[in-house]
Amino acid sequence: MTALLRHAAFLAVASLRHSWRRSLLLALVLGLSLGVPLALASLLERASADMRARAAIAPLVLGAKGSESDLVFGALFFAATPPRGLLMQDLARIEGDGLGQAVPFALGATAQKTPVVGTTIDNFDRRGLRPASGAMFATIGECVAGADAARALGLAPGSRLFTDPASLSDLAGVFPLELTVTGVLPPTGTPDDGVLFVDLRTMWSIRGLGHRHDDPAASTAPGALIGQDGERKIAGEALPIERKSADGIAADFHFHGDPSTFPIDAALVYPADAKAQAILLGRFTGKGETLQLARPDQFIERVLERIFGVGRVLGAVAVATAALVLLVAALAFALSIRLRADELALMRRLGANRGRVAVFLATEAAMLLAIALAITTVCALAAPLLAPVVMRAAAG
Amino acid sequence: MAGTTAPHATLIETTTLVFRRASAGGTAFELRVAPLALARGASLAVRGPSGSGKSTLLALLSGELLPFEGEVRARGRSLSSMSDAERRAYRATCVGQVFQTFELVASLDVLENVLLPFRLHGALSLDDAAHARARELLGRVGLGDKSRRSIDRLSHGERQRVAITRALVTRPALVLADEPTGNLDPALKREIAALLIDEARAADAALVVATHDESILGSFDGVLAIGGDA
């Protein structure tokens, strides 16, 4: 029996190798047709688990009235732009009477095309997130990089990079700000891995709400220094705005206007208890209300229901396709046996019985199936890696 | 006596054989062959026109087909009395076959084609001795340096040499060759026929060659004419 199987394996390998293009094509078609439904199921499973886990980081999300989807996906996944209109002072409606804590977020900037997210240290304290190397940002111009962002951009504590201009048309108003990396976060498998976190004041500076100037006396720009009042230097409009990070830069930064009126995009809300949560939810439902308080867990469930609805249809189509492909593959294999009728007849004439020839063919089919199943396995294992893409697609 | 060869110990002997088959046109085909006896080392050419039943006679001698009347006895035992499995074992271990269209397996190289019979029946063992025998025979037929070559890269003459080597590798007592020179150009016909006879004789195997090629008949110990030429 061992010798028979050894001979069968030898002849099967020789045959598959001889017609390797046909074998590979057949294995690929089979493998993919079986792998796609599995991969789809696996991918949806992983994506939904990731989305539910992310939705669980905050019970509520505060934002301006508008698209709930943009608000939740913007605040939790940094994958959408929340409706504009939320100001820092609005957080007082959450925190003013001790009903909960609100952690603000400001989005919309990028550095080397990587999202820059403005927030406060509370965001990290709430989730027990600490840099794996370096330290947390402490002041304007400092940032902490997510693990993937750091790897992609080659960042480490001490690295510096400029934020991107919002658009070419903004060049006259908003200049890039140089950021200094103070720390790199550990990998979390969440959207946090792909962004750069900065302090809210840094984000406001990027948006042009805060800045510092050259020393008027040291500036070589004509008209930079227009007078002196005792020790105070009087700067002219020509004094260049300094965007470069340097020691002591934060002390020189200043903001024009009242920071409580500065814009933010969203806030993660942590109610003190269930009663506080109920009160807060009621607080933002009034007629004429300009803000909304979303429940991310419920919202994500609704999104997943839609995705799984589509997924179920796709899965059914994929299973039907797989069945069809299996049938076609079986026919193709049967046809290839027919084409090799002379070879099989030769084996019989040289002394092989029907059983032995059947074992040879079965071994060849089994090997082809094994290759196909290997392709299927790769599909099923690799699919979850695309979960972030599904999350982005769902957000888009 | 046509059909009876050298006076060695008889390997194969037949009574008058009759085989019938309905032909494609609906008319019955009947093959009737006079008794013959073959000893080891002897060679016999079976000549006759196309369709006369030369291949059928070889199939009767190999046990692939059984006669309607008469019997084929191999080493004194009737093939008709054997079970299917016994006849397959007889074919695998006692008979080497050469076919007109070579019948080589394209996915196997020269050496593996020669060794193929060892993979097809449990009575044969693919051991070092088999490999040595295959290499020795390939060397004898001038293919020693092409043992790992693909069949596709061989000339017709080389392919037939591979087929002859495969027929001899199991040390069969009987070699049956069906039109072994049919697909070859005239220059190669004599060479292949001589090679077949020499190698069969060297292996002490009885050789039966079906052919309608008059030019090679003189090389055989005997000639059996069947069909229209009989």
Interface residues (C-beta under 8 A of the other chain):
Chain A: A3 L4 H7 F10 L11 A14 S15 R17 H18 S19 D342 E343 L346 M347 R349 L350 G351 A352 N353 R356
Chain B: S62 E64 D84 A85 R88 A89 R91 A92 T93 Q97 F99 E103 V105 A106 S107 L108 E112 L116 P117 R119 L120 H121 G122 S125 L126
